[in-house]
Amino acid sequence: MRSSAEQLGRFLASPWWRALAAVVAGALPALAFPEPSLWWLAWVALVPWLLIVRSARSGRRAAVDGWLGGAGFLLAVHHWLLPNLHVFILVLAALLGLLWAPWGLLAHRLLGGSPGAGRVVVALVVLPSGWLLAEGVRSWEYLGGPWGLLGASQWQVAPALRVASVGGVWLVGFLLVAVNTGLAALISAPRARTAAVAGVLACGAVVGGVWVWAPVPQLVGTVRVALVQPGVIDGQGSVERRFDREEELTRRLAGQRLDLVVWGESSVGQDLGSRADLRDRLAALSRAVGADVLVNVDARRSDRPGIFKSSVLVGPDGPTGDRYDKMRLVPFGEYIPARSALGWVTSVGKAAGEDRRRGERQVVMRLPDTRGSGLRVGPLVCFESAFPDMSRRLTKDGAQLLVAQSATSTFQHSWAPAQHASLAALRAAETWRPMAHATLTGVSTVADPRGRTVGERLGTERGAAAVYDVPLARGTSPYVRTGDWALYGSLVVVAVFCAVAVGRRAVRRPVAARR
């Protein structure tokens, strides 16, 4: 055992091998996300990274280990972007990985050396808080958004979804990091094993308490929603052929007493304001199926300059006037940040040749009260479903059903479609509102107000239309009511810790000088 430990020590003493180990250890949690979906791994996957960071010979080296691990994590979770962004994805991962350098410093300060019970108890609170701050900063839309938050790996775990209804994805992530911290301390801090075990058990008690005592949504009937997924349609004339295929699939839904039909992102490639023929065809579809059709128009608008991605509701008489223009655009995919400086990216990858325009506000659409529902729908477009604040805002504005229109055909044979679809369960559990996730090429799915999958998932291998009896719920979840308290609480924890550390250092200096 001692020989193995000595060999590992010599291995980590080499700066290059240590750097490689940090990158690999940081990448390990990515396996907890779809498509592998090894959700249980997230509860232990940070332990190797924490052990590497705590063993650093200096705070500076620990910060480097934190940076490299963060870069490894982001690269692994977003590796499917490599064919599109090429080498630039490495640059982005390296830059955003810097957010975990302070976390590495915190881990080294609290777990390095031979910590006692006091330091480990502090670590169980401060390290999860530091992790959430790194995730919170990189969740800013201009830095790429909150895709791949650690808590999102638990999308199929019922107790974790209940926790999300109380504190959002942030609270789930906090508990994951706390458990990993306790396990790392259990391995590396013999003097504080009791505290480490107590911390892990406390996290289990929190989850158990939420499961037993947290409120649950009250179900109040169902609505029938159809998702239309045309499948992969490429080549010349693909925009027109896709519309024809969506039209064909939608017509097959006639007579099924639907409340809403949903098409995926970019399902209509021409502006409806200038294409009366498309408006008429969509209105005819609405009449044929007896329900409004929610399409997504990706085109240059005739009434405003620029290209917009817009959710447009079409009824039996044509567009109803309900329209939502996508607000949060995908960096490099739909616009180039600081294009004057970074426009060269278009020459090395499949980045946006022209910036899309942003919408100005979120919209809740009300369906006609033809079957006594008068359903209120909150649309989101593409990776907007990764932002918990957007679905929370729609819920507070009265949405009864959340709808995400997506298109991940560019990444068809990667982990991206499954990762994107998994967000529906998380957003539904957070808000107590069902979410329908409609795509062009899969994965399309529906989640009920508790985050449970409803009906069949339409995978990437098929084109089809599917009908879902979607449960509705009344009431307001604790997360919708209280917001991102776990994230803001983490900010307070880290600020207090840093203030105390600075204060102690300031007190020690005069004492040392007098000696």
Secondary structure as GFF3:
##gff-version 3
##sequence-region A 1 515
A	DSSP	alpha_helix	2	13	.	.	.	ID=ss1
A	DSSP	alpha_helix	15	27	.	.	.	ID=ss2
A	DSSP	three_ten_helix	28	32	.	.	.	ID=ss3
A	DSSP	three_ten_helix	39	43	.	.	.	ID=ss4
A	DSSP	alpha_helix	47	54	.	.	.	ID=ss5
A	DSSP	alpha_helix	59	77	.	.	.	ID=ss6
A	DSSP	three_ten_helix	79	81	.	.	.	ID=ss7
A	DSSP	alpha_helix	82	85	.	.	.	ID=ss8
A	DSSP	alpha_helix	88	97	.	.	.	ID=ss9
A	DSSP	three_ten_helix	98	100	.	.	.	ID=ss10
A	DSSP	alpha_helix	101	111	.	.	.	ID=ss11
A	DSSP	alpha_helix	117	138	.	.	.	ID=ss12
A	DSSP	three_ten_helix	141	143	.	.	.	ID=ss13
A	DSSP	three_ten_helix	150	154	.	.	.	ID=ss14
A	DSSP	alpha_helix	158	188	.	.	.	ID=ss15
A	DSSP	three_ten_helix	190	192	.	.	.	ID=ss16
A	DSSP	alpha_helix	193	213	.	.	.	ID=ss17
A	DSSP	beta_strand	218	229	.	.	.	ID=ss18
A	DSSP	alpha_helix	238	251	.	.	.	ID=ss19
A	DSSP	beta_strand	260	263	.	.	.	ID=ss20
A	DSSP	alpha_helix	276	289	.	.	.	ID=ss21
A	DSSP	beta_strand	292	300	.	.	.	ID=ss22
A	DSSP	beta_strand	307	315	.	.	.	ID=ss23
A	DSSP	beta_strand	318	325	.	.	.	ID=ss24
A	DSSP	alpha_helix	339	342	.	.	.	ID=ss25
A	DSSP	three_ten_helix	343	347	.	.	.	ID=ss26
A	DSSP	beta_strand	365	366	.	.	.	ID=ss27
A	DSSP	beta_strand	376	381	.	.	.	ID=ss28
A	DSSP	three_ten_helix	382	386	.	.	.	ID=ss29
A	DSSP	alpha_helix	388	396	.	.	.	ID=ss30
A	DSSP	beta_strand	401	406	.	.	.	ID=ss31
A	DSSP	three_ten_helix	409	411	.	.	.	ID=ss32
A	DSSP	alpha_helix	416	431	.	.	.	ID=ss33
A	DSSP	beta_strand	435	439	.	.	.	ID=ss34
A	DSSP	beta_strand	445	447	.	.	.	ID=ss35
A	DSSP	beta_strand	464	474	.	.	.	ID=ss36
A	DSSP	alpha_helix	478	482	.	.	.	ID=ss37
A	DSSP	alpha_helix	485	514	.	.	.	ID=ss38
###
